[in-house]
Amino acid sequence: MDIRTQKTFEALFALEDVREILRQKLPNATSPEEEHSIKEGIDKVRKILDDIENSTGTP
């Protein structure tokens, strides 16, 4: 499988994790721990997108 395809799936799963955190808390505000988890998820997606753009990274 092409590394870009693999990384695209990784990004989608990471975004799904963030979506799930937000879904569980709506309409309430998120806790500091949840905010931290969301930030970690977004950072993971950014790294994956960098890997896709550069065709780098490991599956």
Distance bins in CASP14 RR format, pairs under 12 A and 6 or more apart:
PFRMAT RR
TARGET T0000
AUTHOR 0000-0000-0000
RMODE 2
METHOD distances of the structure
MODEL  1
1 7 0 0 0 0 0 1 0 0 0 0 0
1 8 0 0 0 0 0 1 0 0 0 0 0
1 9 0 0 0 0 1 0 0 0 0 0 0
1 10 0 0 0 0 0 1 0 0 0 0 0
1 59 1 0 0 1 0 0 0 0 0 0 0
2 8 0 0 0 0 1 0 0 0 0 0 0
2 9 0 0 0 0 0 1 0 0 0 0 0
2 51 0 0 0 0 0 1 0 0 0 0 0
2 52 0 0 0 0 0 1 0 0 0 0 0
2 55 0 0 0 0 1 0 0 0 0 0 0
2 59 0 0 0 0 1 0 0 0 0 0 0
3 9 0 0 0 0 0 1 0 0 0 0 0
3 10 0 0 0 0 0 1 0 0 0 0 0
3 48 0 0 0 0 0 1 0 0 0 0 0
3 51 1 0 0 1 0 0 0 0 0 0 0
3 52 0 0 0 0 1 0 0 0 0 0 0
3 53 0 0 0 0 0 1 0 0 0 0 0
3 54 0 0 0 0 1 0 0 0 0 0 0
3 55 1 0 1 0 0 0 0 0 0 0 0
3 56 1 0 0 1 0 0 0 0 0 0 0
3 57 1 0 0 1 0 0 0 0 0 0 0
3 58 0 0 0 0 1 0 0 0 0 0 0
3 59 1 0 0 1 0 0 0 0 0 0 0
4 10 0 0 0 0 0 1 0 0 0 0 0
4 11 0 0 0 0 0 1 0 0 0 0 0
4 48 0 0 0 0 0 1 0 0 0 0 0
4 49 0 0 0 0 0 1 0 0 0 0 0
4 50 0 0 0 0 0 1 0 0 0 0 0
4 51 0 0 0 0 1 0 0 0 0 0 0
4 52 1 0 1 0 0 0 0 0 0 0 0
4 53 0 0 0 0 1 0 0 0 0 0 0
4 54 0 0 0 0 1 0 0 0 0 0 0
4 55 1 0 0 1 0 0 0 0 0 0 0
4 56 0 0 0 0 0 1 0 0 0 0 0
4 57 0 0 0 0 0 1 0 0 0 0 0
4 59 0 0 0 0 0 1 0 0 0 0 0
5 11 0 0 0 0 0 1 0 0 0 0 0
5 12 0 0 0 0 0 1 0 0 0 0 0
5 51 0 0 0 0 0 1 0 0 0 0 0
5 52 0 0 0 0 1 0 0 0 0 0 0
5 55 0 0 0 0 0 1 0 0 0 0 0
5 59 0 0 0 0 1 0 0 0 0 0 0
6 12 0 0 0 0 0 1 0 0 0 0 0
6 13 0 0 0 0 0 1 0 0 0 0 0
6 48 0 0 0 0 1 0 0 0 0 0 0
6 51 0 0 0 0 1 0 0 0 0 0 0
6 52 0 0 0 0 1 0 0 0 0 0 0
6 55 0 0 0 0 0 1 0 0 0 0 0
6 56 0 0 0 0 0 1 0 0 0 0 0
6 57 0 0 0 0 1 0 0 0 0 0 0
6 58 0 0 0 0 1 0 0 0 0 0 0
6 59 1 0 1 0 0 0 0 0 0 0 0
7 13 0 0 0 0 0 1 0 0 0 0 0
7 14 0 0 0 0 0 1 0 0 0 0 0
7 44 0 0 0 0 0 1 0 0 0 0 0
7 45 0 0 0 0 0 1 0 0 0 0 0
7 46 0 0 0 0 0 1 0 0 0 0 0
7 47 0 0 0 0 1 0 0 0 0 0 0
7 48 1 0 1 0 0 0 0 0 0 0 0
7 49 1 0 0 1 0 0 0 0 0 0 0
7 50 0 0 0 0 1 0 0 0 0 0 0
7 51 1 0 1 0 0 0 0 0 0 0 0
7 52 1 0 1 0 0 0 0 0 0 0 0
7 53 0 0 0 0 1 0 0 0 0 0 0
7 54 0 0 0 0 1 0 0 0 0 0 0
7 55 0 0 0 0 1 0 0 0 0 0 0
7 56 0 0 0 0 1 0 0 0 0 0 0
7 57 1 0 0 1 0 0 0 0 0 0 0
7 58 0 0 0 0 1 0 0 0 0 0 0
7 59 1 0 0 1 0 0 0 0 0 0 0
8 14 0 0 0 0 0 1 0 0 0 0 0
8 15 0 0 0 0 0 1 0 0 0 0 0
8 45 0 0 0 0 0 1 0 0 0 0 0
8 48 0 0 0 0 1 0 0 0 0 0 0
8 49 0 0 0 0 1 0 0 0 0 0 0
8 51 0 0 0 0 1 0 0 0 0 0 0
8 52 1 0 0 1 0 0 0 0 0 0 0
8 53 0 0 0 0 0 1 0 0 0 0 0
8 59 0 0 0 0 0 1 0 0 0 0 0
9 15 0 0 0 0 0 1 0 0 0 0 0
9 16 0 0 0 0 0 1 0 0 0 0 0
9 48 0 0 0 0 1 0 0 0 0 0 0
9 52 0 0 0 0 0 1 0 0 0 0 0
9 59 0 0 0 0 1 0 0 0 0 0 0
10 16 0 0 0 0 0 1 0 0 0 0 0
10 17 0 0 0 0 0 1 0 0 0 0 0
10 41 0 0 0 0 0 1 0 0 0 0 0
10 44 0 0 0 0 1 0 0 0 0 0 0
10 45 0 0 0 0 1 0 0 0 0 0 0
10 47 0 0 0 0 1 0 0 0 0 0 0
10 48 1 0 1 0 0 0 0 0 0 0 0
10 49 0 0 0 0 0 1 0 0 0 0 0
10 51 0 0 0 0 1 0 0 0 0 0 0
10 52 0 0 0 0 1 0 0 0 0 0 0
10 57 0 0 0 0 1 0 0 0 0 0 0
10 58 0 0 0 0 0 1 0 0 0 0 0
10 59 0 0 0 0 1 0 0 0 0 0 0
11 17 0 0 0 0 0 1 0 0 0 0 0
11 18 0 0 0 0 0 1 0 0 0 0 0
11 41 0 0 0 0 0 1 0 0 0 0 0
11 42 0 0 0 0 0 1 0 0 0 0 0
11 43 0 0 0 0 0 1 0 0 0 0 0
11 44 0 0 0 0 1 0 0 0 0 0 0
11 45 1 0 1 0 0 0 0 0 0 0 0
11 46 0 0 0 0 1 0 0 0 0 0 0
11 47 0 0 0 0 1 0 0 0 0 0 0
11 48 1 0 1 0 0 0 0 0 0 0 0
11 49 1 0 0 1 0 0 0 0 0 0 0
11 50 0 0 0 0 0 1 0 0 0 0 0
11 51 0 0 0 0 1 0 0 0 0 0 0
11 52 1 0 0 1 0 0 0 0 0 0 0
11 53 0 0 0 0 0 1 0 0 0 0 0
12 18 0 0 0 0 0 1 0 0 0 0 0
12 19 0 0 0 0 0 1 0 0 0 0 0
12 44 0 0 0 0 0 1 0 0 0 0 0
12 45 0 0 0 0 1 0 0 0 0 0 0
12 48 0 0 0 0 1 0 0 0 0 0 0
12 49 0 0 0 0 0 1 0 0 0 0 0
12 52 0 0 0 0 0 1 0 0 0 0 0
13 19 0 0 0 0 0 1 0 0 0 0 0
13 20 0 0 0 0 0 1 0 0 0 0 0
13 41 0 0 0 0 0 1 0 0 0 0 0
13 44 0 0 0 0 1 0 0 0 0 0 0
13 45 0 0 0 0 1 0 0 0 0 0 0
13 48 0 0 0 0 1 0 0 0 0 0 0
14 20 0 0 0 0 0 1 0 0 0 0 0
14 21 0 0 0 0 0 1 0 0 0 0 0
14 37 0 0 0 0 0 1 0 0 0 0 0
14 38 0 0 0 0 0 1 0 0 0 0 0
14 40 0 0 0 0 1 0 0 0 0 0 0
14 41 1 0 1 0 0 0 0 0 0 0 0
14 42 0 0 0 0 1 0 0 0 0 0 0
14 43 0 0 0 0 1 0 0 0 0 0 0
14 44 1 0 1 0 0 0 0 0 0 0 0
14 45 1 0 1 0 0 0 0 0 0 0 0
14 46 0 0 0 0 1 0 0 0 0 0 0
14 47 0 0 0 0 1 0 0 0 0 0 0
14 48 1 0 0 1 0 0 0 0 0 0 0
14 49 0 0 0 0 0 1 0 0 0 0 0
14 51 0 0 0 0 0 1 0 0 0 0 0
15 21 0 0 0 0 0 1 0 0 0 0 0
15 22 0 0 0 0 0 1 0 0 0 0 0
15 38 0 0 0 0 0 1 0 0 0 0 0
15 41 0 0 0 0 1 0 0 0 0 0 0
15 42 0 0 0 0 1 0 0 0 0 0 0
15 44 0 0 0 0 1 0 0 0 0 0 0
15 45 1 0 1 0 0 0 0 0 0 0 0
15 46 0 0 0 0 0 1 0 0 0 0 0
15 48 0 0 0 0 1 0 0 0 0 0 0
15 49 0 0 0 0 0 1 0 0 0 0 0
16 22 0 0 0 0 0 1 0 0 0 0 0
16 23 0 0 0 0 1 0 0 0 0 0 0
16 41 0 0 0 0 0 1 0 0 0 0 0
16 44 0 0 0 0 0 1 0 0 0 0 0
16 45 0 0 0 0 0 1 0 0 0 0 0
17 23 0 0 0 0 0 1 0 0 0 0 0
17 24 0 0 0 0 0 1 0 0 0 0 0
17 34 0 0 0 0 0 1 0 0 0 0 0
17 37 0 0 0 0 1 0 0 0 0 0 0
17 38 0 0 0 0 1 0 0 0 0 0 0
17 40 0 0 0 0 1 0 0 0 0 0 0
17 41 1 0 0 1 0 0 0 0 0 0 0
17 42 0 0 0 0 0 1 0 0 0 0 0
17 44 0 0 0 0 1 0 0 0 0 0 0
17 45 0 0 0 0 1 0 0 0 0 0 0
18 24 0 0 0 0 0 1 0 0 0 0 0
18 25 0 0 0 0 0 1 0 0 0 0 0
18 30 0 0 0 0 0 1 0 0 0 0 0
18 34 0 0 0 0 1 0 0 0 0 0 0
18 35 0 0 0 0 0 1 0 0 0 0 0
18 36 0 0 0 0 0 1 0 0 0 0 0
18 37 1 0 0 1 0 0 0 0 0 0 0
18 38 1 0 1 0 0 0 0 0 0 0 0
18 39 0 0 0 0 1 0 0 0 0 0 0
18 40 0 0 0 0 1 0 0 0 0 0 0
18 41 1 0 1 0 0 0 0 0 0 0 0
18 42 1 0 0 1 0 0 0 0 0 0 0
18 43 0 0 0 0 0 1 0 0 0 0 0
18 44 0 0 0 0 1 0 0 0 0 0 0
18 45 1 0 0 1 0 0 0 0 0 0 0
18 46 0 0 0 0 0 1 0 0 0 0 0
19 25 0 0 0 0 0 1 0 0 0 0 0
19 26 0 0 0 0 0 1 0 0 0 0 0
19 37 0 0 0 0 0 1 0 0 0 0 0
19 38 0 0 0 0 1 0 0 0 0 0 0
19 41 0 0 0 0 0 1 0 0 0 0 0
19 42 0 0 0 0 0 1 0 0 0 0 0
19 45 0 0 0 0 0 1 0 0 0 0 0
20 26 0 0 0 0 0 1 0 0 0 0 0
20 34 0 0 0 0 0 1 0 0 0 0 0
20 37 0 0 0 0 1 0 0 0 0 0 0
20 38 0 0 0 0 0 1 0 0 0 0 0
20 41 0 0 0 0 0 1 0 0 0 0 0
21 28 0 0 0 0 0 1 0 0 0 0 0
21 30 1 0 0 1 0 0 0 0 0 0 0
21 31 0 0 0 0 1 0 0 0 0 0 0
21 33 0 0 0 0 1 0 0 0 0 0 0
21 34 1 0 1 0 0 0 0 0 0 0 0
21 35 0 0 0 0 1 0 0 0 0 0 0
21 36 0 0 0 0 0 1 0 0 0 0 0
21 37 1 0 1 0 0 0 0 0 0 0 0
21 38 1 0 1 0 0 0 0 0 0 0 0
21 39 0 0 0 0 0 1 0 0 0 0 0
21 40 0 0 0 0 0 1 0 0 0 0 0
21 41 0 0 0 0 1 0 0 0 0 0 0
21 42 0 0 0 0 0 1 0 0 0 0 0
22 28 0 0 0 0 0 1 0 0 0 0 0
22 29 0 0 0 0 0 1 0 0 0 0 0
22 30 1 0 0 1 0 0 0 0 0 0 0
22 34 0 0 0 0 1 0 0 0 0 0 0
22 35 0 0 0 0 0 1 0 0 0 0 0
22 37 0 0 0 0 0 1 0 0 0 0 0
22 38 1 0 0 1 0 0 0 0 0 0 0
22 41 0 0 0 0 0 1 0 0 0 0 0
22 42 0 0 0 0 0 1 0 0 0 0 0
23 30 0 0 0 0 0 1 0 0 0 0 0
23 34 0 0 0 0 0 1 0 0 0 0 0
23 38 0 0 0 0 0 1 0 0 0 0 0
24 30 0 0 0 0 1 0 0 0 0 0 0
24 31 0 0 0 0 0 1 0 0 0 0 0
24 34 0 0 0 0 1 0 0 0 0 0 0
24 37 0 0 0 0 0 1 0 0 0 0 0
24 38 0 0 0 0 0 1 0 0 0 0 0
25 31 1 0 0 1 0 0 0 0 0 0 0
25 33 0 0 0 0 0 1 0 0 0 0 0
25 34 1 0 0 1 0 0 0 0 0 0 0
25 35 0 0 0 0 0 1 0 0 0 0 0
25 37 0 0 0 0 0 1 0 0 0 0 0
25 38 0 0 0 0 1 0 0 0 0 0 0
26 34 0 0 0 0 0 1 0 0 0 0 0
28 34 0 0 0 0 0 1 0 0 0 0 0
29 35 0 0 0 0 1 0 0 0 0 0 0
30 36 0 0 0 0 1 0 0 0 0 0 0
30 37 0 0 0 0 1 0 0 0 0 0 0
30 38 1 0 0 1 0 0 0 0 0 0 0
30 39 0 0 0 0 0 1 0 0 0 0 0
31 37 0 0 0 0 1 0 0 0 0 0 0
31 38 0 0 0 0 0 1 0 0 0 0 0
32 38 0 0 0 0 0 1 0 0 0 0 0
32 39 0 0 0 0 0 1 0 0 0 0 0
33 39 0 0 0 0 0 1 0 0 0 0 0
33 40 0 0 0 0 0 1 0 0 0 0 0
34 40 0 0 0 0 0 1 0 0 0 0 0
34 41 0 0 0 0 0 1 0 0 0 0 0
35 41 0 0 0 0 0 1 0 0 0 0 0
35 42 0 0 0 0 0 1 0 0 0 0 0
36 42 0 0 0 0 0 1 0 0 0 0 0
36 43 0 0 0 0 0 1 0 0 0 0 0
37 43 0 0 0 0 0 1 0 0 0 0 0
37 44 0 0 0 0 0 1 0 0 0 0 0
38 44 0 0 0 0 0 1 0 0 0 0 0
38 45 0 0 0 0 0 1 0 0 0 0 0
39 45 0 0 0 0 0 1 0 0 0 0 0
39 46 0 0 0 0 0 1 0 0 0 0 0
40 46 0 0 0 0 0 1 0 0 0 0 0
40 47 0 0 0 0 0 1 0 0 0 0 0
41 47 0 0 0 0 1 0 0 0 0 0 0
41 48 0 0 0 0 1 0 0 0 0 0 0
41 49 0 0 0 0 0 1 0 0 0 0 0
42 48 0 0 0 0 0 1 0 0 0 0 0
42 49 0 0 0 0 0 1 0 0 0 0 0
43 49 0 0 0 0 0 1 0 0 0 0 0
43 50 0 0 0 0 0 1 0 0 0 0 0
44 50 0 0 0 0 0 1 0 0 0 0 0
44 51 0 0 0 0 0 1 0 0 0 0 0
45 51 0 0 0 0 0 1 0 0 0 0 0
45 52 0 0 0 0 0 1 0 0 0 0 0
46 52 0 0 0 0 0 1 0 0 0 0 0
46 53 0 0 0 0 0 1 0 0 0 0 0
47 53 0 0 0 0 0 1 0 0 0 0 0
47 54 0 0 0 0 0 1 0 0 0 0 0
47 56 0 0 0 0 0 1 0 0 0 0 0
47 57 0 0 0 0 1 0 0 0 0 0 0
47 58 0 0 0 0 0 1 0 0 0 0 0
48 54 0 0 0 0 0 1 0 0 0 0 0
48 56 0 0 0 0 0 1 0 0 0 0 0
48 57 0 0 0 0 1 0 0 0 0 0 0
48 58 0 0 0 0 0 1 0 0 0 0 0
48 59 0 0 0 0 0 1 0 0 0 0 0
49 56 0 0 0 0 0 1 0 0 0 0 0
49 57 0 0 0 0 0 1 0 0 0 0 0
50 56 1 0 0 1 0 0 0 0 0 0 0
50 57 0 0 0 0 1 0 0 0 0 0 0
51 57 1 0 1 0 0 0 0 0 0 0 0
51 58 0 0 0 0 1 0 0 0 0 0 0
51 59 0 0 0 0 0 1 0 0 0 0 0
END
